[in-house]
C-alpha cells in the first residue's frame, strides 16, 4: 500500500478553524489566530456546514481535461498498425509529428508533437527518430578524406619533442 498520505498543512489549518468555531470562537478571532483573512474563514466554515468535516479535506487539483477520451487513446495503436503509407507518408517510421497528423485525421484533435510523445509512452510506444543524412552523401569520399587528407592538414606540434 505504501506510506500513509502526508497530511496537507492547509487541510490541518482548515480543520483547526472548524474546531475553534465549534468551541464558540468568532470568525474574526479565528482569522487572527490562524493568520488568514476573514473571508477564508467564512468559506471554510460554510464548507464545513454544507459538507461536514470531510469537506475540509485537501482536494487534488483538477487539472486540464484531456482532449482525447481513454477509448480514443486505446484506438491509436490500431490506427498506427495500418502503417505510415496508409496516411500518405513514405517510409515506415512513426515520428511524433506523424502520429500527431494521424490524431488530427482520425479524431479532429490537434496535439503538439511533444505531448504526442507522452501519449505514446503511456501506450508503451516510443516515437522513432529518422536518421537524417544528405541525399548526396558519398561515404567513400568521406572515408578517403578522413584517412588521407585530414592527417595532412592536422596541426602538428611545433617543438621537436613536444608531448
N, CA, C and O of each residue as an XYZ file, in Angstrom:
652
protein
N       0.803     -1.191      0.000
C       0.000      0.000      0.000
C       0.845      1.252      0.000
O       0.413      2.279     -0.523
N       2.014      1.202      0.560
C       2.873      2.369      0.581
C       2.705      3.160      1.868
O       1.962      2.776      2.771
N       3.412      4.262      1.920
C       3.392      5.111      3.100
C       2.051      5.833      3.191
O       1.409      6.089      2.172
N       1.625      6.164      4.423
C       0.381      6.925      4.543
C       0.548      8.320      3.953
O       1.651      8.865      3.911
N      -0.572      8.889      3.496
C      -0.541     10.199      2.861
C      -0.150     11.260      3.884
O      -0.703     11.313      4.982
N       0.791     12.088      3.516
C       1.226     13.174      4.378
C       0.109     14.218      4.396
O      -0.327     14.692      3.347
N      -0.344     14.566      5.587
C      -1.474     15.481      5.681
C      -1.065     16.870      5.214
O      -0.002     17.377      5.574
N      -1.901     17.456      4.432
C      -1.679     18.790      3.895
C      -1.795     19.799      5.043
O      -2.776     19.770      5.786
N      -0.811     20.688      5.198
C      -0.841     21.664      6.287
C      -2.013     22.630      6.136
O      -2.518     23.156      7.128
N      -2.439     22.862      4.912
C      -3.597     23.738      4.709
C      -4.872     23.060      5.202
O      -5.762     23.701      5.760
N      -4.937     21.743      4.982
C      -6.085     20.992      5.473
C      -6.131     21.047      6.997
O      -7.196     21.229      7.588
N      -4.972     20.891      7.625
C      -4.916     20.957      9.086
C      -5.365     22.332      9.586
O      -6.023     22.434     10.621
N      -5.009     23.384      8.853
C      -5.417     24.737      9.237
C      -6.933     24.895      9.110
O      -7.564     25.510      9.970
N      -7.519     24.346      8.049
C      -8.974     24.420      7.885
C      -9.685     23.648      9.001
O     -10.690     24.104      9.545
N      -9.145     22.474      9.329
C      -9.758     21.668     10.392
C      -9.638     22.371     11.749
O     -10.550     22.298     12.572
N      -8.511     23.051     11.975
C      -8.326     23.798     13.234
C      -9.326     24.949     13.318
O      -9.875     25.225     14.385
N      -9.559     25.621     12.185
C     -10.544     26.703     12.160
C     -11.928     26.139     12.487
O     -12.695     26.762     13.221
N     -12.245     24.980     11.954
C     -13.539     24.343     12.212
C     -13.680     24.003     13.704
O     -14.732     24.228     14.302
N     -12.614     23.463     14.290
C     -12.644     23.133     15.721
C     -12.864     24.378     16.568
O     -13.671     24.373     17.498
N     -12.139     25.445     16.239
C     -12.279     26.684     17.006
C     -13.694     27.246     16.879
O     -14.242     27.769     17.849
N     -14.286     27.141     15.696
C     -15.666     27.616     15.509
C     -16.629     26.788     16.347
O     -17.588     27.322     16.906
N     -16.374     25.473     16.437
C     -17.230     24.606     17.254
C     -17.105     24.942     18.736
O     -18.033     24.715     19.513
N     -15.940     25.491     19.127
C     -15.722     25.882     20.523
C     -16.328     27.250     20.833
O     -16.282     27.704     21.976
N     -16.901     27.913     19.812
C     -17.583     29.172     20.045
C     -16.767     30.415     19.699
O     -17.184     31.527     20.022
N     -15.622     30.254     19.054
C     -14.820     31.412     18.664
C     -15.541     32.194     17.567
O     -16.292     31.623     16.777
N     -15.307     33.497     17.527
C     -15.815     34.342     16.445
C     -14.896     34.179     15.236
O     -13.712     33.876     15.381
N     -15.456     34.382     14.042
C     -14.679     34.203     12.819
C     -13.483     35.142     12.763
O     -12.405     34.743     12.321
N     -13.655     36.363     13.198
C     -12.559     37.332     13.153
C     -11.406     36.879     14.059
O     -10.239     37.011     13.691
N     -11.730     36.351     15.230
C     -10.704     35.882     16.159
C      -9.975     34.665     15.594
O      -8.764     34.528     15.763
N     -10.720     33.781     14.920
C     -10.103     32.598     14.297
C      -9.137     33.052     13.200
O      -8.024     32.536     13.091
N      -9.567     34.010     12.397
C      -8.728     34.511     11.315
C      -7.430     35.095     11.863
O      -6.356     34.840     11.317
N      -7.520     35.866     12.924
C      -6.311     36.444     13.519
C      -5.407     35.362     14.096
O      -4.187     35.425     13.945
N      -5.997     34.373     14.753
C      -5.216     33.307     15.376
C      -4.478     32.467     14.334
O      -3.354     32.023     14.572
N      -5.108     32.251     13.188
C      -4.503     31.394     12.156
C      -3.753     32.193     11.090
O      -3.098     31.604     10.230
N      -3.840     33.521     11.133
C      -3.107     34.350     10.181
C      -3.671     34.314      8.774
O      -2.922     34.349      7.797
N      -5.001     34.245      8.667
C      -5.657     34.238      7.362
C      -6.721     35.329      7.339
O      -6.978     35.979      8.353
N      -7.329     35.523      6.192
C      -8.354     36.560      6.071
C      -9.682     36.083      6.646
O      -9.924     34.884      6.784
N     -10.538     37.051      6.978
C     -11.882     36.719      7.469
C     -12.671     35.968      6.391
O     -13.458     35.071      6.692
N     -12.443     36.354      5.130
C     -13.150     35.695      4.022
C     -12.803     34.221      3.913
O     -13.668     33.394      3.628
N     -11.521     33.887      4.143
C     -11.114     32.477      4.090
C     -11.824     31.677      5.178
O     -12.311     30.575      4.927
N     -11.879     32.234      6.382
C     -12.558     31.538      7.482
C     -14.031     31.358      7.153
O     -14.611     30.303      7.412
N     -14.630     32.393      6.581
C     -16.045     32.319      6.211
C     -16.284     31.183      5.208
O     -17.250     30.432      5.340
N     -15.406     31.058      4.211
C     -15.543     29.990      3.213
C     -15.368     28.617      3.854
O     -16.121     27.689      3.561
N     -14.374     28.493      4.726
C     -14.120     27.198      5.360
C     -15.296     26.779      6.245
O     -15.698     25.615      6.237
N     -15.845     27.726      7.004
C     -16.965     27.401      7.881
C     -18.177     26.992      7.050
O     -18.894     26.058      7.410
N     -18.405     27.689      5.942
C     -19.518     27.344      5.058
C     -19.325     25.936      4.487
O     -20.266     25.144      4.439
N     -18.084     25.629      4.050
C     -17.812     24.275      3.545
C     -18.063     23.231      4.623
O     -18.619     22.169      4.342
N     -17.658     23.525      5.853
C     -17.867     22.593      6.957
C     -19.339     22.403      7.273
O     -19.777     21.288      7.553
N     -20.107     23.488      7.230
C     -21.548     23.384      7.480
C     -22.246     22.587      6.385
O     -23.104     21.750      6.667
N     -21.870     22.853      5.121
C     -22.534     22.206      3.989
C     -22.151     20.739      3.828
O     -23.007     19.900      3.545
N     -20.865     20.426      4.005
C     -20.410     19.065      3.717
C     -19.803     18.332      4.884
O     -19.271     17.235      4.714
N     -19.869     18.910      6.063
C     -19.279     18.259      7.219
C     -17.760     18.423      7.218
O     -17.196     19.104      6.362
N     -17.123     17.798      8.172
C     -15.672     17.939      8.316
C     -14.922     17.350      7.124
O     -13.800     17.766      6.833
N     -15.536     16.378      6.426
C     -14.895     15.778      5.253
C     -14.700     16.808      4.133
O     -13.788     16.680      3.316
N     -15.556     17.819      4.102
C     -15.464     18.839      3.053
C     -14.219     19.713      3.221
O     -13.829     20.421      2.293
N     -13.600     19.666      4.397
C     -12.397     20.465      4.650
C     -11.125     19.742      4.215
O     -10.036     20.312      4.279
N     -11.256     18.499      3.775
C     -10.093     17.708      3.353
C      -9.461     18.310      2.104
O     -10.123     18.988      1.318
N      -8.187     18.052      1.941
C      -7.453     18.552      0.771
C      -7.991     17.892     -0.491
O      -8.237     16.686     -0.510
N      -8.171     18.668     -1.522
C      -8.650     18.173     -2.806
C      -7.521     18.278     -3.820
O      -6.890     19.329     -3.934
N      -7.258     17.209     -4.552
C      -6.215     17.317     -5.577
C      -6.664     18.307     -6.650
O      -7.856     18.412     -6.937
N      -5.716     19.029     -7.241
C      -6.101     19.968     -8.296
C      -6.731     19.213     -9.460
O      -6.271     18.126     -9.810
N      -7.774     19.773    -10.063
C      -8.486     19.034    -11.101
C      -7.684     18.825    -12.364
O      -7.836     17.789    -13.011
N      -6.834     19.766    -12.744
C      -6.046     19.617    -13.963
C      -6.889     19.876    -15.207
O      -8.087     20.142    -15.116
N      -6.261     19.795    -16.341
C      -6.912     20.058    -17.613
C      -7.573     18.769    -18.107
O      -7.007     17.682    -17.992
N      -8.761     18.910    -18.650
C      -9.446     17.752    -19.214
C      -8.703     17.293    -20.465
O      -8.359     18.118    -21.311
N      -8.449     15.983    -20.597
C      -7.761     15.510    -21.794
C      -8.622     15.723    -23.035
O      -9.848     15.628    -22.982
N      -7.962     16.009    -24.143
C      -8.678     16.236    -25.393
C      -9.192     14.934    -25.992
O     -10.234     14.910    -26.647
N      -8.457     13.855    -25.762
C      -8.883     12.539    -26.257
C      -9.417     11.722    -25.091
O      -8.824     11.712    -24.012
N     -10.521     11.047    -25.303
C     -11.051     10.136    -24.294
C     -10.145      8.907    -24.216
O      -9.378      8.631    -25.138
N     -10.243      8.187    -23.123
C      -9.406      6.994    -22.932
C      -9.645      5.973    -24.041
O      -8.717      5.286    -24.469
N     -10.892      5.875    -24.506
C     -11.205      4.923    -25.582
C     -10.490      5.323    -26.878
O     -10.018      4.469    -27.629
N     -10.419      6.628    -27.123
C      -9.749      7.097    -28.336
C      -8.248      6.821    -28.267
O      -7.642      6.411    -29.257
N      -7.657      7.045    -27.110
C      -6.223      6.764    -26.944
C      -5.977      5.270    -27.141
O      -4.965      4.878    -27.723
N      -6.894      4.443    -26.661
C      -6.747      2.991    -26.816
C      -6.853      2.569    -28.282
O      -6.297      1.538    -28.661
N      -7.555      3.343    -29.113
C      -7.690      3.025    -30.533
C      -6.437      3.393    -31.324
O      -6.230      2.881    -32.424
N      -5.615      4.258    -30.790
C      -4.457      4.776    -31.515
C      -3.516      3.684    -32.031
O      -3.100      3.770    -33.186
N      -3.155      2.662    -31.248
C      -2.273      1.621    -31.787
C      -2.855      0.916    -33.016
O      -2.109      0.522    -33.912
N      -4.170      0.756    -33.064
C      -4.790      0.107    -34.230
C      -4.610      0.970    -35.476
O      -4.360      0.450    -36.564
N      -4.736      2.276    -35.319
C      -4.527      3.171    -36.461
C      -3.071      3.143    -36.909
O      -2.789      3.139    -38.107
N      -2.151      3.123    -35.954
C      -0.728      3.104    -36.298
C      -0.334      1.773    -36.929
O       0.597      1.720    -37.732
N      -1.030      0.707    -36.574
C      -0.724     -0.610    -37.146
C      -1.039     -0.669    -38.637
O      -0.538     -1.552    -39.334
N      -1.857      0.250    -39.139
C      -2.169      0.292    -40.567
C      -0.960      0.726    -41.396
O      -0.929      0.522    -42.610
N       0.013      1.313    -40.751
C       1.239      1.698    -41.446
C       1.246      3.161    -41.849
O       0.201      3.805    -41.950
N       2.435      3.663    -42.074
C       2.586      5.076    -42.409
C       2.071      5.383    -43.806
O       1.552      6.473    -44.051
N       2.210      4.429    -44.725
C       1.786      4.676    -46.114
C       0.271      4.838    -46.215
O      -0.220      5.497    -47.131
N      -0.463      4.250    -45.294
C      -1.924      4.408    -45.263
C      -2.302      5.885    -45.077
O      -3.351      6.331    -45.544
N      -1.438      6.628    -44.393
C      -1.685      8.052    -44.140
C      -0.877      8.956    -45.065
O      -0.819     10.166    -44.846
N      -0.260      8.391    -46.083
C       0.420      9.188    -47.100
C       1.874      9.510    -46.814
O       2.434     10.406    -47.447
N       2.505      8.807    -45.880
C       3.914      9.053    -45.573
C       4.788      8.028    -46.272
O       4.363      6.900    -46.522
N       6.004      8.424    -46.582
C       6.986      7.484    -47.148
C       7.839      6.947    -46.021
O       8.203      7.687    -45.107
N       8.160      5.677    -46.077
C       8.998      5.060    -45.044
C       8.155      4.640    -43.848
O       7.149      5.274    -43.529
N       8.574      3.576    -43.197
C       7.802      3.008    -42.084
C       8.287      3.527    -40.729
O       8.523      2.735    -39.817
N       8.436      4.817    -40.589
C       8.881      5.394    -39.320
C       7.761      6.257    -38.767
O       7.292      7.181    -39.433
N       7.325      5.949    -37.523
C       6.307      6.752    -36.861
C       6.978      7.794    -35.986
O       7.386      7.491    -34.865
N       7.097      8.999    -36.475
C       7.614     10.103    -35.662
C       6.449     10.715    -34.897
O       5.287     10.463    -35.219
N       6.759     11.514    -33.892
C       5.707     12.155    -33.103
C       4.870     13.084    -33.981
O       3.656     13.172    -33.798
N       5.492     13.771    -34.920
C       4.747     14.663    -35.811
C       3.782     13.877    -36.686
O       2.660     14.322    -36.927
N       4.209     12.715    -37.162
C       3.324     11.886    -37.991
C       2.151     11.354    -37.176
O       1.021     11.313    -37.663
N       2.418     10.947    -35.939
C       1.339     10.453    -35.083
C       0.363     11.596    -34.781
O      -0.847     11.377    -34.720
N       0.883     12.806    -34.595
C       0.006     13.959    -34.382
C      -0.904     14.163    -35.587
O      -2.075     14.508    -35.431
N      -0.368     13.949    -36.791
C      -1.172     14.056    -38.015
C      -2.274     13.003    -38.028
O      -3.403     13.298    -38.421
N      -1.967     11.789    -37.608
C      -2.956     10.715    -37.558
C      -4.068     11.085    -36.563
O      -5.245     10.851    -36.838
N      -3.704     11.651    -35.429
C      -4.697     12.043    -34.426
C      -5.639     13.099    -34.997
O      -6.845     13.060    -34.750
N      -5.088     14.044    -35.761
C      -5.937     15.062    -36.392
C      -6.869     14.408    -37.410
O      -8.059     14.720    -37.455
N      -6.330     13.502    -38.226
C      -7.145     12.845    -39.258
C      -8.268     12.010    -38.665
O      -9.398     12.056    -39.152
N      -7.970     11.253    -37.627
C      -8.939     10.304    -37.085
C      -9.901     10.917    -36.066
O     -11.073     10.545    -36.013
N      -9.401     11.863    -35.253
C     -10.220     12.384    -34.168
C     -10.505     13.881    -34.272
O     -11.349     14.402    -33.543
N      -9.807     14.576    -35.173
C     -10.010     16.017    -35.308
C      -9.444     16.812    -34.148
O      -9.894     17.928    -33.886
N      -8.466     16.258    -33.453
C      -7.872     16.907    -32.279
C      -6.405     17.196    -32.573
O      -5.674     16.321    -33.037
N      -5.983     18.414    -32.304
C      -4.591     18.807    -32.545
C      -3.790     18.716    -31.249
O      -4.191     19.235    -30.207
N      -2.643     18.038    -31.349
C      -1.699     17.935    -30.244
C      -0.322     18.380    -30.725
O       0.040     18.169    -31.882
N       0.433     18.992    -29.834
C       1.836     19.301    -30.123
C       2.615     17.988    -30.110
O       2.270     17.063    -29.374
N       3.660     17.911    -30.921
C       4.393     16.640    -31.029
C       4.999     16.219    -29.695
O       5.150     15.023    -29.445
N       5.355     17.185    -28.821
C       5.913     16.808    -27.518
C       4.871     16.108    -26.651
O       5.203     15.196    -25.894
N       3.624     16.526    -26.760
C       2.579     15.848    -25.997
C       2.268     14.484    -26.610
O       1.916     13.547    -25.894
N       2.394     14.372    -27.913
C       2.186     13.079    -28.572
C       3.193     12.072    -28.029
O       2.860     10.902    -27.841
N       4.418     12.516    -27.776
C       5.428     11.611    -27.190
C       4.948     11.067    -25.848
O       5.146      9.890    -25.548
N       4.310     11.929    -25.031
C       3.788     11.482    -23.738
C       2.681     10.449    -23.928
O       2.632      9.444    -23.220
N       1.795     10.705    -24.887
C       0.731      9.738    -25.168
C       1.305      8.392    -25.599
O       0.848      7.338    -25.158
N       2.314      8.446    -26.466
C       2.922      7.201    -26.952
C       3.590      6.438    -25.815
O       3.501      5.211    -25.758
N       4.257      7.150    -24.909
C       4.900      6.481    -23.783
C       3.871      5.798    -22.888
O       4.127      4.712    -22.367
N       2.698      6.431    -22.704
C       1.630      5.797    -21.917
C       1.191      4.488    -22.544
O       0.822      3.546    -21.841
N       1.232      4.429    -23.875
C       0.814      3.229    -24.591
C       1.928      2.194    -24.700
O       1.716      1.105    -25.233
N       3.120      2.532    -24.192
C       4.241      1.607    -24.288
C       5.005      1.736    -25.595
O       5.841      0.886    -25.903
N       4.738      2.774    -26.368
C       5.426      3.039    -27.623
C       6.444      4.142    -27.389
O       6.398      4.849    -26.382
N       7.348      4.276    -28.322
C       8.248      5.427    -28.307
C       8.324      5.958    -29.733
O       8.377      5.185    -30.689
N       8.329      7.279    -29.870
C       8.431      7.811    -31.232
C       9.798      7.483    -31.813
O      10.796      7.434    -31.093
N       9.833      7.262    -33.108
C      11.088      6.930    -33.772
C      11.685      8.197    -34.352
O      10.965      9.094    -34.791
N      12.991      8.262    -34.350
C      13.693      9.417    -34.892
C      14.411      8.981    -36.170
O      15.303      8.134    -36.118
N      14.036      9.544    -37.300
C      14.683      9.132    -38.542
C      16.136      9.591    -38.567
O      16.478     10.634    -38.009
N      16.979      8.809    -39.213
C      18.369      9.185    -39.403
C      18.403     10.171    -40.560
O      17.979      9.867    -41.675
N      18.915     11.353    -40.268
C      18.937     12.394    -41.292
C      20.328     12.443    -41.908
O      21.307     12.745    -41.226
N      20.410     12.146    -43.197
C      21.666     12.226    -43.937
C      21.382     12.890    -45.272
O      20.286     12.783    -45.822
N      22.378     13.565    -45.769
C      22.221     14.213    -47.059
C      22.020     13.160    -48.149
O      22.637     12.096    -48.116
N      21.161     13.464    -49.102
C      20.917     12.512    -50.184
C      22.140     12.387    -51.100
O      22.292     11.376    -51.785
N      23.021     13.411    -51.121
C      24.217     13.372    -51.966
C      25.421     12.807    -51.213
O      26.544     12.881    -51.712
N      25.210     12.252    -50.035
C      26.309     11.763    -49.204
C      27.124     10.702    -49.954
O      26.561      9.808    -50.585
N      28.457     10.816    -49.875
C      29.361      9.875    -50.519
C      30.266      9.297    -49.434
O      31.250      9.929    -49.048
N      29.945      8.113    -48.946
C      30.701      7.508    -47.852
C      32.152      7.242    -48.226
O      33.037      7.376    -47.380
N      32.417      6.866    -49.480
C      33.785      6.607    -49.910
C      34.615      7.891    -49.858
O      35.759      7.863    -49.405
N      34.063      8.998    -50.308
C      34.787     10.276    -50.280
C      35.051     10.711    -48.839
O      36.111     11.265    -48.548
N      34.108     10.469    -47.943
C      34.302     10.821    -46.532
C      35.431      9.989    -45.945
O      36.293     10.517    -45.243
N      35.432      8.701    -46.227
C      36.478      7.816    -45.709
C      37.856      8.259    -46.206
O      38.804      8.335    -45.425
N      37.963      8.550    -47.494
C      39.252      8.990    -48.061
C      39.709     10.293    -47.431
O      40.899     10.456    -47.162
N      38.806     11.217    -47.191
C      39.183     12.497    -46.604
C      39.723     12.295    -45.198
O      40.735     12.892    -44.831
N      39.044     11.443    -44.390
C      39.467     11.208    -43.017
C      40.812     10.493    -42.975
O      41.659     10.811    -42.140
N      41.014      9.523    -43.874
C      42.232      8.721    -43.856
C      43.424      9.406    -44.528
O      44.558      9.198    -44.098
N      43.208     10.205    -45.553
C      44.314     10.771    -46.333
C      44.481     12.273    -46.120
O      45.572     12.735    -45.787
N      43.425     13.021    -46.309
C      43.548     14.479    -46.292
C      43.685     15.028    -44.878
O      44.521     15.898    -44.634
N      42.885     14.538    -43.951
C      42.903     15.048    -42.586
C      44.279     14.927    -41.925
O      44.714     15.894    -41.300
N      44.988     13.798    -42.025
C      46.329     13.725    -41.421
C      47.295     14.759    -42.007
O      48.213     15.199    -41.316
N      47.103     15.147    -43.252
C      47.995     16.129    -43.877
C      47.761     17.540    -43.333
O      48.713     18.303    -43.165
N      46.526     17.884    -43.062
C      46.248     19.254    -42.637
C      46.147     19.397    -41.127
O      46.055     20.513    -40.617
N      46.162     18.285    -40.409
C      46.076     18.345    -38.956
C      47.301     19.062    -38.406
O      48.424     18.834    -38.855
N      47.071     19.925    -37.434
C      48.153     20.717    -36.856
C      49.137     19.788    -36.142
O      48.742     18.889    -35.401
N      50.407     20.025    -36.381
C      51.455     19.196    -35.770
C      52.128     19.991    -34.673
O      52.100     21.222    -34.695
N      52.750     19.294    -33.688
C      53.445     20.011    -32.624
C      54.563     20.886    -33.192
O      55.231     20.512    -34.156
N      54.756     22.055    -32.580
C      55.781     22.994    -33.087
C      57.154     22.668    -32.534
O      58.150     22.859    -33.231
N      57.238     22.189    -31.320
C      58.547     21.843    -30.766
C      58.939     20.433    -31.165
O      58.084     19.591    -31.441
N      60.203     20.192    -31.192
C      60.703     18.907    -31.659
C      60.254     17.749    -30.767
O      59.819     16.719    -31.281
N      60.348     17.892    -29.459
C      59.996     16.805    -28.535
C      58.728     17.153    -27.770
O      58.643     16.894    -26.569
N      57.794     17.704    -28.407
C      56.541     18.088    -27.737
C      55.745     16.855    -27.368
O      55.789     15.854    -28.082
N      55.016     16.909    -26.261
C      54.234     15.750    -25.861
C      53.041     15.520    -26.783
O      52.278     14.576    -26.581
